[in-house]
Every structure is written in C-alpha cells, then in structure tokens.
Amino acid sequence: MTKAIDNIIIIGAGNVATHLARALLQSNKKIIQVISKSVTSAQTLGEICNCQFTSKIHEVSDNADLYLIAVPDDSIKEIAEIFPFKNKLLAHTSGSVSMDVLKEITVNYGVFYPLQTFTKNISLEYENIPFCIEASTNENTELLIQLASGISKNIYKIDFKQRRQLHLAAVFACNFSNHMYSIAEDILSHEEIPFDILKPLIQETARKIESLSPKMAQTGPAVRNDKLTITKHLDKLKSFEDYQKIYTFMTQSIQKEQKRK
Amino acid sequence: MTKAIDNIIIIGAGNVATHLARALLQSNKKIIQVISKSVTSAQTLGEICNCQFTSKIHEVSDNADLYLIAVPDDSIKEIAEIFPFKNKLLAHTSGSVSMDVLKEITVNYGVFYPLQTFTKNISLEYENIPFCIEASTNENTELLIQLASGISKNIYKIDFKQRRQLHLAAVFACNFSNHMYSIAEDILSHEEIPFDILKPLIQETARKIESLSPKMAQTGPAVRNDKLTITKHLDKLKSFEDYQKIYTFMTQSIQKEQKRK
C-alpha cells in the first residue's frame, strides 16, 4: 500500500467530480486521468486538471493511488463491475449507496462523501465542506481521512447507516428549504415584487442557526399561534392548492414541535 | 410638520422594538421614551436607549417626531385607540396589518416594516434589512424613507396588498425553511449525529440563491427523479408520519415546478 494518496483518477465529470477535482488540485494532489462516458465532459474536466481523459473505462491507467467514482448513484455499480484492478483503492462519493457495492471488485475500497450542494459555475470554499469517510480497512480509512484533511477541516468517520440518515436529513435542510425559497419567489411574482427583497431574510435565517438551535430560532405566525394571520394566509393561497397544503402541514408540524420543546 | 425625524418614542419592548431601537440609535436618532405594558421590559429597553420608560400609555410624551408601535399584530389597534395625539406621526411595524388601523387616530400615519427575523440576543447587521414603507401622505412617506435610509440601504415603497404578499412569502422563505432545518436536526438525533455537520450545507444553500434563482439551484433526488432514493427515504420516515407527508408533498411540488420551467 502507498503511505499517502498523491495520484488520483476521477471517474465521472459532472458537478461533484468537477468540484472534487478542483478541491484536490488546490490541496496539491495530482489528477492523472479523467474518465467519463461523455467524451466532451471528460475533455472539459481533463483540461481543468491538465491531464489525460478518455470515455473508455478499459483505458483506465494502473498507476493511481486512488480511483474516485463520482457518478450518479445508479451508475456506481455498473462502473465498479468493469473496474479492472483487484488491489487498487476505489472509493465512491455518494451519500446513499453502501460501500459494499465495491467489495467484490477490490480489497481496498471506501466512501469519500462530501456533504454539500454542488452547482456548476458556482464556486465554493472547500475548507468547510464536511467529508464523510468510511473504508474497508483502518489503513484505507486513514488514507481517505488524510486526503480529505488536505481539503477541509471538517472530517467525520460515518458508517452507512449514519450516512443514509445524513443524506435524508440533507434533503430536508437543503433541497426542501431551497424549494421554500422557490415557492416564496413564485408568490412574490404574482405581485411583481422582486425576489431580491427576501434575500437578507434568507441569509439571516440560515445564519441564525449557527448559534441557536432551529427549534429555538423559530419565529412567525405558526409558533405564535397567530390564528388570524394563518387564516388570512391560507385564504390568499386558495388559488395555489399545493402551497396551501404545504402551508397547512408545515404550520401543524411547527406547532407540534413547539409543544414537544 | 417636522423636516426630519429626530426624536422617537417606541411603543413596545419585544424583539422587534429592541432591534429597531438599536438600529435607530446607531443611525444617531434619539429614543426619548419607551412604553410597554410590561414595566420590566420597558425598563430594560429604556436602559438600552438611556431614556424614560413607562408602562402607561397615557404618560406618553408629546414631543416626539415619530411614535413607533412595535407590538404583536393583535395589539396594534388597541394601542392606537388610546393614543392621545391627533396630528403626530404614528407608524406600526407589522407585515400583515393595514395602515388604515391608524387612520381614525391621527392624520399622519404610516408603516415602517423591517423584513427580517428578529431574535433576542442575536445581533444583526441592520444595513441590509429591507424596510417597507407606506404612509398617509407623500410627506410622511418621505419622512419614513429618510429615517429608514439612515439604517439600511434597502428601502422599498410597498402598499398593503404587496406587503401582505411579502409577509406570506417570508413565512415560506424563513419560518418554513427554518422548520426544515429543525426536522433535519431531529432526523440526525436518531443516529446521534451532531447537527453541526449540516451547517455548511445550510449556509451554502442560502448563499447559492444570491446568484442563482432557487428554481435553477435545486438539487437532490426529487429534481433528478431518483425514484429508488425517494422510496428508501419514505421508508426510513415511516415512523415519522408528519415528516413522511412533508417529504411527499415537497417532492411532488419540486417535480411539478421543474416541469413548469
């Protein structure tokens, strides 16, 4: 086994792959090859990494310390099955796939899961991204932890059961809160109010929970049980059936939670 | 009429009143009296403002340029009705109450609504808070705009119809997204995972919409229509009936929205 990971091959060239490549380059690692089904994507990322690229997995080079699979969840198994090396360290980057999907392929395998929302062309400060690490042996765990430590100060050893739970929680904290912003934007558009007006409120709502638990930070008509305002809001939402349902369930859920406090 | 507002009396001593008082003091305005039903709260805020305080509305001084009502929505009318001056500029700070509630009381009235989530002991940068202004005359509107401009760079003239819509949108963008954080924290607690691990993701989700519309920023299983992950998530939520319902509705709502794109 190598003592540290220096040379990396990235399989995948989407958002996660691109951001991870940039983060690894910043931490002075070498990306020696990029492999992606789409040759255009492979080329784009290959140019960023200043390295070889190919769309053919069987052209994978044998001299990397780590092979990082950053592809959609459904494709991980399929790629793993045609991976040709039995001893190389192979890791995937998914929040909801077990590392066991790699165990028939090689003896050295693991998970290198960055808990973040990645969007192309939106730059990120990598040093705060939590990395969730799991691997087949202690040595592999240490290698992946060491690699992540070059990128970020937030490293966690997380097993599959926890990682799945984390991924579920992240859907609420990220995807669903983002959808709340989206509903708000839609509601404002009906009175031709620019969405910009809500941005300071959104930033402050996110900032507040840095120092206060969200339960304690809750404000608004639901937590005050301000029935008059709630009734008026539901009335205004009568032409948006879906939003009305969401308003009702969220209000009930907030009120139940406050009773449990 | 005065040419500018210099001396202010604040009626109310809760979160909004306290933050507004601090913001006004920072912009070199003088708070000359604080009035609150609770004499303890009146005293606390009076000490912050280094001014008189009282719990009796009939002791209100007659030499202020503005009387600012920052109390719960339900109490605004009740306070207005015992306000003794017929010509003084009187404004409330609510997102969901019409300014007409003040029109029988004085000829000079308006709304001074700061669109932000206020929590005691959480300090705020006031200069980004959007202030929504509406008043009975152009002159009063200008006076309130001028006052807000001393605090913030985001000033909007917003009428009641827009303000109500804005308040409704704010419930989604702030209260409901905060509740999503709270559900995430609860889900994590079942695997004893610290909530801290989600904070960088929450910050990034909020930061991303500064430069990208939330619709375009959406990520996750719903927008990818990743049915396998959605099914697994719903299965994991089977012991949290409310969260399962919210998960289902949010997923459907995200998918409908993406089709409308």
Chai-1 contact restraints between the chains, C-beta under 6 A:
chainA,res_idxA,chainB,res_idxB,connection_type,confidence,min_distance_angstrom,max_distance_angstrom,comment,restraint_id
A,S96,B,T229,contact,1.0,0.0,6.0,A-B,restraint_1
A,L115,B,L201,contact,1.0,0.0,6.0,A-B,restraint_2
A,Q116,B,L201,contact,1.0,0.0,6.0,A-B,restraint_3
A,T117,B,E204,contact,1.0,0.0,6.0,A-B,restraint_4
A,T117,B,T205,contact,1.0,0.0,6.0,A-B,restraint_5
A,T117,B,T219,contact,1.0,0.0,6.0,A-B,restraint_6
A,I122,B,K208,contact,1.0,0.0,6.0,A-B,restraint_7
A,N128,B,P200,contact,1.0,0.0,6.0,A-B,restraint_8
A,I129,B,P200,contact,1.0,0.0,6.0,A-B,restraint_9
A,P130,B,I197,contact,1.0,0.0,6.0,A-B,restraint_10
A,Q162,B,E191,contact,1.0,0.0,6.0,A-B,restraint_11
A,Q162,B,I193,contact,1.0,0.0,6.0,A-B,restraint_12
A,Q165,B,E191,contact,1.0,0.0,6.0,A-B,restraint_13
A,L166,B,I193,contact,1.0,0.0,6.0,A-B,restraint_14
A,L168,B,I187,contact,1.0,0.0,6.0,A-B,restraint_15
A,L168,B,H233,contact,1.0,0.0,6.0,A-B,restraint_16
A,L168,B,K236,contact,1.0,0.0,6.0,A-B,restraint_17
A,A169,B,A184,contact,1.0,0.0,6.0,A-B,restraint_18
A,A169,B,I187,contact,1.0,0.0,6.0,A-B,restraint_19
A,A169,B,L188,contact,1.0,0.0,6.0,A-B,restraint_20
A,A170,B,L201,contact,1.0,0.0,6.0,A-B,restraint_21
A,V171,B,G220,contact,1.0,0.0,6.0,A-B,restraint_22
A,F172,B,M180,contact,1.0,0.0,6.0,A-B,restraint_23
A,F172,B,I183,contact,1.0,0.0,6.0,A-B,restraint_24
A,F172,B,A184,contact,1.0,0.0,6.0,A-B,restraint_25
A,A173,B,M180,contact,1.0,0.0,6.0,A-B,restraint_26
A,A173,B,Y181,contact,1.0,0.0,6.0,A-B,restraint_27
A,A173,B,A184,contact,1.0,0.0,6.0,A-B,restraint_28
A,A173,B,L198,contact,1.0,0.0,6.0,A-B,restraint_29
A,A173,B,I202,contact,1.0,0.0,6.0,A-B,restraint_30
A,C174,B,L201,contact,1.0,0.0,6.0,A-B,restraint_31
A,C174,B,T205,contact,1.0,0.0,6.0,A-B,restraint_32
A,N175,B,G220,contact,1.0,0.0,6.0,A-B,restraint_33
A,F176,B,M180,contact,1.0,0.0,6.0,A-B,restraint_34
A,F176,B,M250,contact,1.0,0.0,6.0,A-B,restraint_35
A,S177,B,S177,contact,1.0,0.0,6.0,A-B,restraint_36
A,S177,B,M180,contact,1.0,0.0,6.0,A-B,restraint_37
A,S177,B,T205,contact,1.0,0.0,6.0,A-B,restraint_38
A,N178,B,T205,contact,1.0,0.0,6.0,A-B,restraint_39
A,N178,B,P214,contact,1.0,0.0,6.0,A-B,restraint_40
A,N178,B,A217,contact,1.0,0.0,6.0,A-B,restraint_41
A,N178,B,Q218,contact,1.0,0.0,6.0,A-B,restraint_42
A,H179,B,M250,contact,1.0,0.0,6.0,A-B,restraint_43
A,H179,B,I254,contact,1.0,0.0,6.0,A-B,restraint_44
A,M180,B,F172,contact,1.0,0.0,6.0,A-B,restraint_45
A,M180,B,F176,contact,1.0,0.0,6.0,A-B,restraint_46
A,M180,B,S177,contact,1.0,0.0,6.0,A-B,restraint_47
A,Y181,B,A173,contact,1.0,0.0,6.0,A-B,restraint_48
A,Y181,B,I209,contact,1.0,0.0,6.0,A-B,restraint_49
A,Y181,B,P214,contact,1.0,0.0,6.0,A-B,restraint_50
A,S182,B,P214,contact,1.0,0.0,6.0,A-B,restraint_51
A,S182,B,K215,contact,1.0,0.0,6.0,A-B,restraint_52
A,I183,B,F172,contact,1.0,0.0,6.0,A-B,restraint_53
A,A184,B,A169,contact,1.0,0.0,6.0,A-B,restraint_54
A,A184,B,F172,contact,1.0,0.0,6.0,A-B,restraint_55
A,A184,B,A173,contact,1.0,0.0,6.0,A-B,restraint_56
A,E185,B,P214,contact,1.0,0.0,6.0,A-B,restraint_57
A,I187,B,L168,contact,1.0,0.0,6.0,A-B,restraint_58
A,I187,B,A169,contact,1.0,0.0,6.0,A-B,restraint_59
A,L188,B,A169,contact,1.0,0.0,6.0,A-B,restraint_60
A,E191,B,Q162,contact,1.0,0.0,6.0,A-B,restraint_61
A,E191,B,Q165,contact,1.0,0.0,6.0,A-B,restraint_62
A,I193,B,Q162,contact,1.0,0.0,6.0,A-B,restraint_63
A,I197,B,P130,contact,1.0,0.0,6.0,A-B,restraint_64
A,L198,B,A173,contact,1.0,0.0,6.0,A-B,restraint_65
A,P200,B,N128,contact,1.0,0.0,6.0,A-B,restraint_66
A,P200,B,I129,contact,1.0,0.0,6.0,A-B,restraint_67
A,L201,B,L115,contact,1.0,0.0,6.0,A-B,restraint_68
A,L201,B,Q116,contact,1.0,0.0,6.0,A-B,restraint_69
A,L201,B,A170,contact,1.0,0.0,6.0,A-B,restraint_70
A,L201,B,C174,contact,1.0,0.0,6.0,A-B,restraint_71
A,I202,B,A173,contact,1.0,0.0,6.0,A-B,restraint_72
A,I202,B,A206,contact,1.0,0.0,6.0,A-B,restraint_73
A,Q203,B,A206,contact,1.0,0.0,6.0,A-B,restraint_74
A,E204,B,T117,contact,1.0,0.0,6.0,A-B,restraint_75
A,T205,B,T117,contact,1.0,0.0,6.0,A-B,restraint_76
A,T205,B,C174,contact,1.0,0.0,6.0,A-B,restraint_77
A,T205,B,S177,contact,1.0,0.0,6.0,A-B,restraint_78
A,T205,B,N178,contact,1.0,0.0,6.0,A-B,restraint_79
A,A206,B,I202,contact,1.0,0.0,6.0,A-B,restraint_80
A,A206,B,Q203,contact,1.0,0.0,6.0,A-B,restraint_81
A,A206,B,A206,contact,1.0,0.0,6.0,A-B,restraint_82
A,K208,B,I122,contact,1.0,0.0,6.0,A-B,restraint_83
A,I209,B,Y181,contact,1.0,0.0,6.0,A-B,restraint_84
A,P214,B,N178,contact,1.0,0.0,6.0,A-B,restraint_85
A,P214,B,Y181,contact,1.0,0.0,6.0,A-B,restraint_86
A,P214,B,S182,contact,1.0,0.0,6.0,A-B,restraint_87
A,P214,B,E185,contact,1.0,0.0,6.0,A-B,restraint_88
A,K215,B,S182,contact,1.0,0.0,6.0,A-B,restraint_89
A,A217,B,N178,contact,1.0,0.0,6.0,A-B,restraint_90
A,Q218,B,N178,contact,1.0,0.0,6.0,A-B,restraint_91
A,T219,B,T117,contact,1.0,0.0,6.0,A-B,restraint_92
A,G220,B,V171,contact,1.0,0.0,6.0,A-B,restraint_93
A,G220,B,N175,contact,1.0,0.0,6.0,A-B,restraint_94
A,T229,B,S96,contact,1.0,0.0,6.0,A-B,restraint_95
A,H233,B,L168,contact,1.0,0.0,6.0,A-B,restraint_96
A,K236,B,L168,contact,1.0,0.0,6.0,A-B,restraint_97
A,D242,B,S253,contact,1.0,0.0,6.0,A-B,restraint_98
A,K245,B,F249,contact,1.0,0.0,6.0,A-B,restraint_99
A,I246,B,F249,contact,1.0,0.0,6.0,A-B,restraint_100
A,F249,B,K245,contact,1.0,0.0,6.0,A-B,restraint_101
A,F249,B,I246,contact,1.0,0.0,6.0,A-B,restraint_102
A,M250,B,F176,contact,1.0,0.0,6.0,A-B,restraint_103
A,M250,B,H179,contact,1.0,0.0,6.0,A-B,restraint_104
A,S253,B,D242,contact,1.0,0.0,6.0,A-B,restraint_105
A,I254,B,H179,contact,1.0,0.0,6.0,A-B,restraint_106
